[in-house]
């Protein structure tokens, strides 16, 4: 079957250049980069070239990068590495209810362990208000109770594509520190940029963040490798012990094929981001898909649409749309699409045989009848107009058939 793959926020197809580079490592350049012999050191040189390529993608210094197994490990390392592994009364974590589970679940676990965890409100697009962040932090910092505070927020939402105003949020953190009279940088700012890196331009040092997480497989690199950027001068408590790798910040023999593949993917992503006409073309394809669905199905709605008074590109990822089909189950829609060769996903999980609405959508105030039937469609840089047109036909056919045969009873 020829798949129409519209699930690129879940993972992307590795670029051919990435695959070739990784195969060379597996077949020829397989030595341990920590070995002192020439073979090992030749691989170390290639690994460091990859580190430089990845750093360039986010405008960082190579030595500021810690290679990890992916976004989940990077997020966990950021949270635990800054706040510690056991509860201390002078540590505070501030986050939001719309984070990826790789942040949300560690935060929930830390709350159970006794850490103080504060959740910020979000609007109907899933965006955090800088004013709300500043107010919450000021009230907390004025108590003089905290030795370390970590604010952890995502740059772009994985389910609806909403882009957070990261620079404004960073500025709000600094204003809160100043107003409360506490030392600057008492609050560390971690940004989960897993859905942003490779899709929009990122300047890690300039955005005001202190830590930034991302993963290769979200921008046509391999799975199982990612990075955590750590601002120069900051220290972090390692969570994996057993070696001096990554400047003693993450032990374990490096995933050399993955890291070199990540380096190639970073070079390709940087070139892609400079192709303004192609970005505009892909944005138009996303909008064309979305518009065709809404025009044909009056009950369909776009979750978290951009505000009309602001530039759309600054509010939502160019590749993402999340469409709610009222009174239908997302699982049934996805199965119907899959049978016809269309890959999409829903921000929901099966629990005891019952599909629960996405907690992200519910936190945004999306009504349950819409949240239950919400499907995420996400394009890649290789998506074609022909695929979009075919997908529209299939989505309309599946939804119309389900509306006649399997509608949900209206939710209260």
C-alpha positions in Angstrom: 0.0 0.0 0.0 1.2 3.5 -0.8 0.8 5.4 2.4 -0.3 9.1 2.6 1.7 9.9 5.7 0.2 12.8 7.7 1.6 11.9 11.1 4.9 13.7 11.0 4.6 15.2 14.5 4.9 11.6 15.7 7.9 10.9 13.5 9.4 11.7 10.1 10.9 9.5 7.5 14.7 9.6 7.8 16.3 11.5 4.9 18.3 9.3 2.4 21.4 11.3 3.3 20.9 10.4 6.9 20.5 6.8 6.2 23.6 6.7 4.0 25.7 8.4 6.7 24.5 6.0 9.4 25.1 3.0 7.3 28.7 4.1 6.8 29.2 4.4 10.5 27.7 0.9 11.1 29.7 -0.7 8.3 33.0 1.2 8.4 33.3 3.8 11.2 32.2 1.6 14.1 34.9 2.2 16.6 34.3 3.5 20.1 34.9 7.3 20.0 36.3 7.2 23.5 39.2 4.9 22.5 42.6 6.4 22.3 43.8 4.6 19.1 43.6 6.3 15.8 40.5 4.4 14.7 38.6 5.6 17.7 39.8 9.1 17.5 38.9 9.4 13.8 35.3 8.6 14.9 35.6 11.1 17.7 36.4 13.7 15.1 33.3 12.9 13.0 31.1 12.9 16.1 32.4 16.4 17.0 31.7 17.6 13.5 28.1 16.3 13.9 27.9 18.2 17.3 29.0 21.4 15.5 26.3 20.9 12.8 23.6 20.4 15.5 24.8 23.4 17.4 24.6 25.5 14.3 21.0 24.6 13.8 20.1 26.2 17.1 22.7 29.0 17.0 24.5 27.4 20.0 28.1 26.5 20.9 29.0 22.8 20.4 30.2 22.4 23.9 26.8 23.4 25.2 25.1 20.3 23.8 24.5 17.1 25.7 23.6 14.2 23.4 20.8 12.0 24.7 18.5 9.2 23.5 15.8 11.6 22.5 13.3 14.3 23.6 12.0 12.2 26.5 15.4 11.7 28.1 16.3 15.4 27.4 13.2 16.6 29.2 13.7 14.3 32.2 17.4 15.3 32.4 16.4 19.0 32.4 13.8 18.6 35.2 15.7 16.2 37.4 19.1 17.6 36.6 18.1 21.1 37.7 15.8 20.3 40.6 17.3 17.1 41.9 16.2 13.5 42.3 14.7 13.8 45.7 12.2 16.3 47.2 13.6 19.4 48.7 11.4 22.1 50.2 13.2 25.0 48.4 12.7 23.7 44.8 9.8 24.7 42.6 8.7 23.5 39.2 6.4 25.7 37.1 4.8 24.1 34.0 1.5 23.9 32.1 -1.2 21.3 31.6 -0.6 21.2 27.8 2.9 19.9 27.9 4.0 16.6 26.2 3.8 13.6 28.5 7.6 13.6 28.6 7.3 16.7 30.7 3.8 16.2 32.2 4.4 12.7 33.6 7.8 13.5 35.3 6.1 16.6 36.8 3.3 14.5 38.1 5.8 12.0 39.6 7.8 14.8 41.2 4.6 16.3 42.7 3.9 12.9 44.3 7.4 12.8 45.7 6.9 16.1 47.4 8.2 18.7 45.0 6.1 21.8 44.7 4.7 21.9 41.1 2.6 24.9 39.9 0.5 24.7 36.8 0.0 27.8 34.6 -3.4 28.4 32.9 -3.6 28.3 29.2 -6.0 30.0 26.8 -8.2 28.3 24.2 -5.2 27.9 21.9 -3.1 26.3 24.6 -0.9 29.4 24.9 0.6 30.6 28.2 0.3 34.3 29.0 3.6 36.0 29.9 1.6 38.2 32.3 0.2 35.1 34.0 3.7 33.6 34.3 5.1 36.8 35.7 2.3 37.1 38.3 2.6 33.5 39.5 6.4 33.7 39.7 6.4 37.1 41.5 4.0 35.7 44.2 6.2 32.6 44.6 9.5 34.4 44.6 8.3 37.1 47.1 8.1 34.4 49.8 11.9 33.9 49.6 11.3 30.2 50.0 13.1 28.9 46.9 16.7 28.2 46.2 16.0 26.9 42.7 13.0 27.4 40.4 12.6 25.7 37.0 10.0 26.9 34.5 9.4 24.2 31.9 7.3 25.0 28.8 7.2 23.7 25.2 8.0 25.9 22.2 5.4 24.3 20.0 2.5 22.0 21.0 2.7 18.5 19.5 -1.1 18.1 19.2 -2.4 21.5 17.9 0.8 23.2 16.7 0.5 26.3 18.9 3.7 28.2 19.1 4.4 29.7 22.5 5.9 33.3 22.8 9.1 32.0 24.2 11.1 35.3 24.2 8.2 37.1 25.9 7.9 34.3 28.5 11.7 34.5 29.2 11.4 38.2 29.6 8.5 37.7 32.0 10.6 35.4 34.2 13.4 38.0 34.4 10.8 40.8 35.3 9.4 38.6 38.1 12.9 38.1 39.5 13.6 41.8 39.4 10.3 42.8 41.0 10.6 40.2 43.7 14.2 41.3 44.5 15.8 37.9 44.0 19.0 37.1 42.2 18.9 37.0 38.4 18.7 33.5 36.9 17.4 32.1 40.2 14.7 30.8 37.8 15.9 28.5 35.1 13.9 28.3 31.9 13.7 24.9 30.2 12.0 24.8 26.7 10.9 21.6 25.2 11.6 22.4 21.5 11.0 18.9 20.2 8.3 20.0 17.8 10.0 23.3 16.9 13.6 22.4 16.0 13.9 21.8 12.3 10.5 23.3 11.6 11.0 26.9 12.6 14.2 29.0 13.1 15.6 28.6 16.6 18.2 30.7 18.3 18.7 29.1 21.7 20.9 31.7 23.4 18.8 34.7 22.1 15.4 33.3 23.0 16.1 33.6 26.7 16.0 29.9 27.5 18.6 28.2 29.8 17.9 24.6 28.6 16.4 23.4 25.4 15.4 19.8 24.4 14.9 18.3 21.0 15.0 15.0 19.1 16.4 14.0 15.7 13.4 12.0 14.4 11.1 15.0 14.3 13.1 16.5 11.4 14.0 13.6 9.2 16.8 12.2 11.5 17.0 8.8 13.2 15.0 7.7 16.3 16.8 7.1 19.5 18.9 10.3 19.6 18.4 13.8 20.7 20.1 16.6 22.6 19.7 18.9 25.6 21.2 22.4 25.1 22.5 23.9 28.3 23.4 27.6 28.5 27.1 28.2 29.1 27.9 28.6 32.8 25.0 26.4 34.0 25.6 23.1 35.7 23.3 20.1 35.7 23.2 16.9 37.8 23.8 13.9 35.6 21.1 11.2 35.7 23.1 8.5 33.9 26.3 7.6 35.6 29.0 5.2 34.4 31.4 7.2 32.2 32.9 10.6 31.4 31.0 11.1 28.2 29.3 14.4 27.3 31.7 16.3 29.6 30.6 14.2 32.6 27.0 15.1 32.1 25.6 12.0 30.5 27.4 8.7 30.9 27.4 5.9 28.4 29.1 5.1 25.1 27.8 7.5 22.5 25.3 6.4 19.9 27.7 7.3 17.1 25.5 6.3 14.1 22.5 8.2 15.6 24.6 11.3 16.4 26.2 11.5 13.0 22.7 10.9 11.5 21.4 13.8 13.7 24.3 16.0 12.4 23.3 15.3 8.7 19.6 15.9 9.6 20.6 19.3 11.2 22.4 20.4 8.0 19.4 19.4 5.9 17.0 21.2 8.3 19.1 24.4 8.2 18.9 24.4 4.4 15.2 23.7 4.4 14.5 26.6 6.8 16.2 29.0 4.4 13.9 27.9 1.6 11.2 30.5 2.2 9.1 29.7 -1.0 9.0 26.0 0.0 7.8 26.9 3.5 5.1 29.0 2.1 4.0 26.3 -0.3 3.8 23.7 2.5 1.8 26.2 4.7 -0.6 26.6 1.8 -1.0 22.9 1.5 -1.9 22.6 5.2 -4.4 25.4 4.8 -5.8 23.9 1.6 -6.4 20.6 3.4 -8.0 22.2 6.3 -10.2 24.5 4.3 -11.5 21.6 2.1 -12.5 19.6 5.2 -14.3 22.5 6.8 -16.1 23.6 3.6 -17.4 20.0 3.1 -18.2 19.2 6.8 -20.1 22.0 8.5 -19.7 20.3 12.0 -15.9 20.0 11.7 -13.8 22.6 13.6 -10.2 23.4 13.8 -8.8 23.2 17.3 -6.6 26.2 18.4 -6.9 28.2 15.1 -4.6 31.3 15.0 -5.9 34.7 16.1 -6.9 36.8 13.1 -5.2 39.9 14.4 -1.7 38.3 14.6 0.5 36.7 11.9 -0.5 33.1 11.5 3.1 31.8 11.1 4.0 33.1 14.5 1.1 31.3 16.2 1.1 27.8 14.7 3.5 25.4 13.1 3.2 25.4 9.3 2.7 21.6 9.2 0.0 21.0 11.8 -3.8 21.1 12.0 -6.0 19.4 14.6 -9.6 19.0 13.4 -12.5 18.0 15.6 -15.3 15.9 14.2 -18.2 16.4 16.6 -19.8 13.3 18.1 -17.4 10.8 16.5 -14.6 8.8 18.1 -11.1 9.6 16.9 -10.2 6.0 17.1 -12.8 5.0 14.6 -11.8 7.8 12.3 -8.1 6.8 12.5 -8.9 3.1 11.8 -11.0 4.1 8.8 -8.2 6.3 7.5 -5.7 3.6 8.0 -7.7 1.1 6.0 -7.5 3.6 3.1 -3.8 4.3 3.5 -3.9 7.6 5.4 -1.8 7.9 8.5 -2.8 10.4 11.2 -3.1 10.4 14.9 -5.1 11.6 17.9 -3.9 13.0 21.2 -5.7 10.4 23.2 -5.0 7.1 24.9 -7.0 4.0 25.3 -7.9 3.2 28.9 -9.8 0.1 29.8 -11.1 -0.1 26.2 -12.4 3.4 26.3 -10.9 6.2 24.3 -10.4 9.2 26.6 -10.2 12.7 25.2 -6.8 14.4 25.1 -5.9 16.1 28.4 -4.3 18.8 26.3 -7.5 19.6 24.4 -9.5 19.5 27.6 -7.1 21.9 29.3 -7.7 24.3 26.4 -11.4 24.1 27.0 -12.3 22.1 23.9 -15.8 20.6 24.5 -15.8 16.8 25.0 -17.9 16.1 22.0 -15.2 17.7 19.9 -12.2 16.5 21.8 -13.4 12.9 21.5 -13.4 13.1 17.7 -10.3 15.2 17.2 -7.6 14.1 14.8 -4.2 15.6 14.2 -2.8 15.8 10.7 0.8 16.8 10.3 2.8 17.3 7.1 6.4 17.0 6.3 8.7 18.9 4.0 8.1 16.2 1.4 4.3 16.2 1.5 2.8 16.8 -2.0 -0.3 18.5 -3.3 -1.5 15.2 -4.8 -1.3 13.5 -1.4 -3.2 16.3 0.2 -6.0 16.2 -2.4 -6.2 12.4 -2.0 -6.3 12.7 1.8 -9.1 15.2 1.6 -11.3 12.7 -0.4 -10.5 9.9 2.0 -11.2 11.9 5.2 -14.5 13.1 3.8 -15.5 9.6 2.8 -14.6 8.1 6.2 -16.2 10.8 8.3 -19.4 10.8 6.3 -19.7 7.0 6.6 -19.1 7.1 10.3 -21.6 9.9 10.8 -24.2 7.6 9.4 -23.3 4.4 11.2 -21.3 5.1 14.4 -22.1 8.5 15.9 -21.6 8.9 19.6 -24.4 9.9 21.8 -24.1 13.6 22.6 -21.9 14.3 25.6 -23.3 16.5 28.3 
